[in-house]
Structures are given as structure tokens and as C-alpha cells.
Amino acid sequence: MPTTSTQPRTVLERFPAGAPRGSSPAEEYTPAQRAQGTTDARVVMDLGSDQFLVVTDTTE
């Protein structure tokens, strides 16, 4: 049976999933964070809250 592990991560920003078509604020925010040095910033979907989260694996 496969197991999953949860790594500590920091949520940098939350965006509602209902953005207008063709607009993705989370995808626009992530490159700005990478430019500021948060190289592992990425977008994940939180199904429970229906939000896109920009997260990093480092804890702040």
C-alpha cells in the first residue's frame, strides 16, 4: 500500500478558484515570487476551500 508524507510548507498567498476565464492570479503571482528568490514557489489546488494556493516547501 503506498504511503504519502506531508512536508512542511508555507502558504504565500491564496486565490479564489473562480477567476474570470483566461485570468489566473495565482499563476501570475508565482513568477514574481520566484524573481524575489522563492525559487520553489508553486501553485496547488486546495479542494476543500476551492482556492489556489501559492506554496513553498520552506517554512518561514
Buried (B, 14 or more C-beta within 10 A) or exposed (E): EEEEEEEEBBEBBEBEEEBEEEEBBBEEBBEEBEEEEBEEBBBEEEEEEEBBBBBBEEEE
